[in-house]
């Protein structure tokens, strides 16, 4: 299935030619979870990210569906 992915913060720096307006179209197997997508785009589970699918924050164990828009954000902390 195809998923559109947009990367925010510094996440796009490792993706040559990344266009923020278009994002990436990623093809992953049906029934893939958000964690599988993160692995596919080489974002480590140790990176502090938040994932929104179709504008709703989701957990990494949730299953994706064809055509969804996934926004991946770097989580910032302040004190």
Chimera marker file (.cmm) of the C-alpha trace (Angstrom):
<marker_set name="trace">
<marker id="1" x="0.000" y="0.000" z="0.000" r="1" g="1" b="0" radius="0.5"/>
<marker id="2" x="1.078" y="3.595" z="-0.529" r="1" g="1" b="0" radius="0.5"/>
<marker id="3" x="1.369" y="6.079" z="2.322" r="1" g="1" b="0" radius="0.5"/>
<marker id="4" x="2.276" y="9.775" z="2.083" r="1" g="1" b="0" radius="0.5"/>
<marker id="5" x="4.835" y="10.812" z="4.705" r="1" g="1" b="0" radius="0.5"/>
<marker id="6" x="5.843" y="14.320" z="5.731" r="1" g="1" b="0" radius="0.5"/>
<marker id="7" x="8.901" y="14.861" z="7.914" r="1" g="1" b="0" radius="0.5"/>
<marker id="8" x="9.248" y="17.808" z="10.283" r="1" g="1" b="0" radius="0.5"/>
<marker id="9" x="12.122" y="19.323" z="12.219" r="1" g="1" b="0" radius="0.5"/>
<marker id="10" x="15.490" y="17.825" z="11.368" r="1" g="1" b="0" radius="0.5"/>
<marker id="11" x="14.101" y="14.464" z="10.175" r="1" g="1" b="0" radius="0.5"/>
<marker id="12" x="14.244" y="15.435" z="6.498" r="1" g="1" b="0" radius="0.5"/>
<marker id="13" x="18.003" y="16.097" z="6.585" r="1" g="1" b="0" radius="0.5"/>
<marker id="14" x="18.860" y="12.464" z="5.815" r="1" g="1" b="0" radius="0.5"/>
<marker id="15" x="16.513" y="12.304" z="2.815" r="1" g="1" b="0" radius="0.5"/>
<marker id="16" x="18.225" y="13.711" z="-0.300" r="1" g="1" b="0" radius="0.5"/>
<marker id="17" x="15.925" y="15.885" z="-2.399" r="1" g="1" b="0" radius="0.5"/>
<marker id="18" x="13.123" y="15.856" z="0.191" r="1" g="1" b="0" radius="0.5"/>
<marker id="19" x="10.327" y="18.282" z="-0.770" r="1" g="1" b="0" radius="0.5"/>
<marker id="20" x="8.312" y="19.371" z="2.268" r="1" g="1" b="0" radius="0.5"/>
<marker id="21" x="5.309" y="20.359" z="0.145" r="1" g="1" b="0" radius="0.5"/>
<marker id="22" x="5.041" y="16.904" z="-1.417" r="1" g="1" b="0" radius="0.5"/>
<marker id="23" x="6.599" y="14.749" z="1.286" r="1" g="1" b="0" radius="0.5"/>
<marker id="24" x="7.398" y="11.155" z="0.386" r="1" g="1" b="0" radius="0.5"/>
<marker id="25" x="5.216" y="8.448" z="-1.070" r="1" g="1" b="0" radius="0.5"/>
<marker id="26" x="6.252" y="5.222" z="0.606" r="1" g="1" b="0" radius="0.5"/>
<marker id="27" x="5.151" y="1.751" z="-0.399" r="1" g="1" b="0" radius="0.5"/>
<marker id="28" x="4.837" y="-0.690" z="2.505" r="1" g="1" b="0" radius="0.5"/>
<marker id="29" x="3.067" y="-4.046" z="2.929" r="1" g="1" b="0" radius="0.5"/>
<marker id="30" x="-0.641" y="-4.147" z="3.805" r="1" g="1" b="0" radius="0.5"/>
<marker id="31" x="-1.354" y="-4.311" z="7.547" r="1" g="1" b="0" radius="0.5"/>
<marker id="32" x="1.890" y="-2.462" z="8.354" r="1" g="1" b="0" radius="0.5"/>
<marker id="33" x="2.006" y="-0.647" z="11.643" r="1" g="1" b="0" radius="0.5"/>
<marker id="34" x="3.396" y="2.824" z="12.271" r="1" g="1" b="0" radius="0.5"/>
<marker id="35" x="6.499" y="1.198" z="13.791" r="1" g="1" b="0" radius="0.5"/>
<marker id="36" x="7.047" y="-0.637" z="10.469" r="1" g="1" b="0" radius="0.5"/>
<marker id="37" x="6.800" y="2.653" z="8.586" r="1" g="1" b="0" radius="0.5"/>
<marker id="38" x="9.313" y="4.314" z="10.933" r="1" g="1" b="0" radius="0.5"/>
<marker id="39" x="11.695" y="1.425" z="10.312" r="1" g="1" b="0" radius="0.5"/>
<marker id="40" x="11.145" y="1.724" z="6.548" r="1" g="1" b="0" radius="0.5"/>
<marker id="41" x="12.070" y="5.434" z="6.542" r="1" g="1" b="0" radius="0.5"/>
<marker id="42" x="14.996" y="4.682" z="8.873" r="1" g="1" b="0" radius="0.5"/>
<marker id="43" x="13.768" y="6.522" z="11.952" r="1" g="1" b="0" radius="0.5"/>
<marker id="44" x="15.077" y="4.712" z="15.009" r="1" g="1" b="0" radius="0.5"/>
<marker id="45" x="12.712" y="3.852" z="17.871" r="1" g="1" b="0" radius="0.5"/>
<marker id="46" x="15.170" y="5.699" z="20.122" r="1" g="1" b="0" radius="0.5"/>
<marker id="47" x="14.507" y="8.997" z="18.304" r="1" g="1" b="0" radius="0.5"/>
<marker id="48" x="12.013" y="11.162" z="20.133" r="1" g="1" b="0" radius="0.5"/>
<marker id="49" x="9.243" y="11.514" z="17.534" r="1" g="1" b="0" radius="0.5"/>
<marker id="50" x="5.501" y="11.951" z="17.511" r="1" g="1" b="0" radius="0.5"/>
<marker id="51" x="3.327" y="10.583" z="14.697" r="1" g="1" b="0" radius="0.5"/>
<marker id="52" x="0.055" y="12.030" z="13.446" r="1" g="1" b="0" radius="0.5"/>
<marker id="53" x="-2.035" y="10.060" z="10.963" r="1" g="1" b="0" radius="0.5"/>
<marker id="54" x="-4.646" y="12.156" z="9.161" r="1" g="1" b="0" radius="0.5"/>
<marker id="55" x="-4.134" y="14.860" z="11.827" r="1" g="1" b="0" radius="0.5"/>
<marker id="56" x="-4.633" y="12.517" z="14.827" r="1" g="1" b="0" radius="0.5"/>
<marker id="57" x="-1.742" y="11.550" z="17.124" r="1" g="1" b="0" radius="0.5"/>
<marker id="58" x="-1.254" y="7.779" z="16.985" r="1" g="1" b="0" radius="0.5"/>
<marker id="59" x="0.730" y="5.062" z="18.752" r="1" g="1" b="0" radius="0.5"/>
<marker id="60" x="3.407" y="3.079" z="16.918" r="1" g="1" b="0" radius="0.5"/>
<marker id="61" x="1.489" y="-0.222" z="17.261" r="1" g="1" b="0" radius="0.5"/>
<marker id="62" x="-1.490" y="1.070" z="15.261" r="1" g="1" b="0" radius="0.5"/>
<marker id="63" x="-2.102" y="-0.274" z="11.745" r="1" g="1" b="0" radius="0.5"/>
<marker id="64" x="-1.954" y="2.035" z="8.725" r="1" g="1" b="0" radius="0.5"/>
<marker id="65" x="-4.362" y="2.078" z="5.780" r="1" g="1" b="0" radius="0.5"/>
<marker id="66" x="-3.832" y="2.791" z="2.091" r="1" g="1" b="0" radius="0.5"/>
<marker id="67" x="-3.559" y="6.482" z="1.225" r="1" g="1" b="0" radius="0.5"/>
<marker id="68" x="-3.185" y="7.865" z="4.735" r="1" g="1" b="0" radius="0.5"/>
<marker id="69" x="-1.113" y="10.976" z="5.407" r="1" g="1" b="0" radius="0.5"/>
<marker id="70" x="1.506" y="10.436" z="8.106" r="1" g="1" b="0" radius="0.5"/>
<marker id="71" x="3.242" y="13.433" z="9.665" r="1" g="1" b="0" radius="0.5"/>
<marker id="72" x="6.332" y="12.662" z="11.733" r="1" g="1" b="0" radius="0.5"/>
<marker id="73" x="7.499" y="15.331" z="14.153" r="1" g="1" b="0" radius="0.5"/>
<marker id="74" x="10.592" y="15.707" z="16.316" r="1" g="1" b="0" radius="0.5"/>
<marker id="75" x="9.413" y="16.128" z="19.912" r="1" g="1" b="0" radius="0.5"/>
<marker id="76" x="11.032" y="19.098" z="21.589" r="1" g="1" b="0" radius="0.5"/>
<marker id="77" x="11.463" y="19.487" z="25.316" r="1" g="1" b="0" radius="0.5"/>
<marker id="78" x="11.880" y="22.626" z="27.307" r="1" g="1" b="0" radius="0.5"/>
<marker id="79" x="12.420" y="23.361" z="30.912" r="1" g="1" b="0" radius="0.5"/>
<link id1="1" id2="2" r="1" g="1" b="0" radius="0.2"/>
<link id1="2" id2="3" r="1" g="1" b="0" radius="0.2"/>
<link id1="3" id2="4" r="1" g="1" b="0" radius="0.2"/>
<link id1="4" id2="5" r="1" g="1" b="0" radius="0.2"/>
<link id1="5" id2="6" r="1" g="1" b="0" radius="0.2"/>
<link id1="6" id2="7" r="1" g="1" b="0" radius="0.2"/>
<link id1="7" id2="8" r="1" g="1" b="0" radius="0.2"/>
<link id1="8" id2="9" r="1" g="1" b="0" radius="0.2"/>
<link id1="9" id2="10" r="1" g="1" b="0" radius="0.2"/>
<link id1="10" id2="11" r="1" g="1" b="0" radius="0.2"/>
<link id1="11" id2="12" r="1" g="1" b="0" radius="0.2"/>
<link id1="12" id2="13" r="1" g="1" b="0" radius="0.2"/>
<link id1="13" id2="14" r="1" g="1" b="0" radius="0.2"/>
<link id1="14" id2="15" r="1" g="1" b="0" radius="0.2"/>
<link id1="15" id2="16" r="1" g="1" b="0" radius="0.2"/>
<link id1="16" id2="17" r="1" g="1" b="0" radius="0.2"/>
<link id1="17" id2="18" r="1" g="1" b="0" radius="0.2"/>
<link id1="18" id2="19" r="1" g="1" b="0" radius="0.2"/>
<link id1="19" id2="20" r="1" g="1" b="0" radius="0.2"/>
<link id1="20" id2="21" r="1" g="1" b="0" radius="0.2"/>
<link id1="21" id2="22" r="1" g="1" b="0" radius="0.2"/>
<link id1="22" id2="23" r="1" g="1" b="0" radius="0.2"/>
<link id1="23" id2="24" r="1" g="1" b="0" radius="0.2"/>
<link id1="24" id2="25" r="1" g="1" b="0" radius="0.2"/>
<link id1="25" id2="26" r="1" g="1" b="0" radius="0.2"/>
<link id1="26" id2="27" r="1" g="1" b="0" radius="0.2"/>
<link id1="27" id2="28" r="1" g="1" b="0" radius="0.2"/>
<link id1="28" id2="29" r="1" g="1" b="0" radius="0.2"/>
<link id1="29" id2="30" r="1" g="1" b="0" radius="0.2"/>
<link id1="30" id2="31" r="1" g="1" b="0" radius="0.2"/>
<link id1="31" id2="32" r="1" g="1" b="0" radius="0.2"/>
<link id1="32" id2="33" r="1" g="1" b="0" radius="0.2"/>
<link id1="33" id2="34" r="1" g="1" b="0" radius="0.2"/>
<link id1="34" id2="35" r="1" g="1" b="0" radius="0.2"/>
<link id1="35" id2="36" r="1" g="1" b="0" radius="0.2"/>
<link id1="36" id2="37" r="1" g="1" b="0" radius="0.2"/>
<link id1="37" id2="38" r="1" g="1" b="0" radius="0.2"/>
<link id1="38" id2="39" r="1" g="1" b="0" radius="0.2"/>
<link id1="39" id2="40" r="1" g="1" b="0" radius="0.2"/>
<link id1="40" id2="41" r="1" g="1" b="0" radius="0.2"/>
<link id1="41" id2="42" r="1" g="1" b="0" radius="0.2"/>
<link id1="42" id2="43" r="1" g="1" b="0" radius="0.2"/>
<link id1="43" id2="44" r="1" g="1" b="0" radius="0.2"/>
<link id1="44" id2="45" r="1" g="1" b="0" radius="0.2"/>
<link id1="45" id2="46" r="1" g="1" b="0" radius="0.2"/>
<link id1="46" id2="47" r="1" g="1" b="0" radius="0.2"/>
<link id1="47" id2="48" r="1" g="1" b="0" radius="0.2"/>
<link id1="48" id2="49" r="1" g="1" b="0" radius="0.2"/>
<link id1="49" id2="50" r="1" g="1" b="0" radius="0.2"/>
<link id1="50" id2="51" r="1" g="1" b="0" radius="0.2"/>
<link id1="51" id2="52" r="1" g="1" b="0" radius="0.2"/>
<link id1="52" id2="53" r="1" g="1" b="0" radius="0.2"/>
<link id1="53" id2="54" r="1" g="1" b="0" radius="0.2"/>
<link id1="54" id2="55" r="1" g="1" b="0" radius="0.2"/>
<link id1="55" id2="56" r="1" g="1" b="0" radius="0.2"/>
<link id1="56" id2="57" r="1" g="1" b="0" radius="0.2"/>
<link id1="57" id2="58" r="1" g="1" b="0" radius="0.2"/>
<link id1="58" id2="59" r="1" g="1" b="0" radius="0.2"/>
<link id1="59" id2="60" r="1" g="1" b="0" radius="0.2"/>
<link id1="60" id2="61" r="1" g="1" b="0" radius="0.2"/>
<link id1="61" id2="62" r="1" g="1" b="0" radius="0.2"/>
<link id1="62" id2="63" r="1" g="1" b="0" radius="0.2"/>
<link id1="63" id2="64" r="1" g="1" b="0" radius="0.2"/>
<link id1="64" id2="65" r="1" g="1" b="0" radius="0.2"/>
<link id1="65" id2="66" r="1" g="1" b="0" radius="0.2"/>
<link id1="66" id2="67" r="1" g="1" b="0" radius="0.2"/>
<link id1="67" id2="68" r="1" g="1" b="0" radius="0.2"/>
<link id1="68" id2="69" r="1" g="1" b="0" radius="0.2"/>
<link id1="69" id2="70" r="1" g="1" b="0" radius="0.2"/>
<link id1="70" id2="71" r="1" g="1" b="0" radius="0.2"/>
<link id1="71" id2="72" r="1" g="1" b="0" radius="0.2"/>
<link id1="72" id2="73" r="1" g="1" b="0" radius="0.2"/>
<link id1="73" id2="74" r="1" g="1" b="0" radius="0.2"/>
<link id1="74" id2="75" r="1" g="1" b="0" radius="0.2"/>
<link id1="75" id2="76" r="1" g="1" b="0" radius="0.2"/>
<link id1="76" id2="77" r="1" g="1" b="0" radius="0.2"/>
<link id1="77" id2="78" r="1" g="1" b="0" radius="0.2"/>
<link id1="78" id2="79" r="1" g="1" b="0" radius="0.2"/>
</marker_set>
